[in-house]
Amino acid sequence: MAEIAIPVIVFGIILVIALIIISLIYLRLIPSASDYLTNLIRNTVGTILCLVREGITLGTWKC
């Protein structure tokens, strides 16, 4: 489990940072998209936290 968990956590952190950067750029271009992007980031962070808590077991997606 430890061999899988560390890369998943690192990938999740990189994904969240990338989403935040993209959303900041996008918000400057289209201000009306702020609600959509806020929900997208919130759902992404929630899914990553759920995966970290529950763990990934042989490809099954619990979240």
Sequence and secondary structure as in RCSB ss.txt:
>XXXX:A:sequence
MAEIAIPVIVFGIILVIALIIISLIYLRLIPSASDYLTNLIRNTVGTILCLVREGITLGTWKC
>XXXX:A:secstr
 HHHHHHHHHHHHHHHHHHHHHHHHHHHH GGGHHHHHHHHHHHHHHHHHHHHH  BTTB   
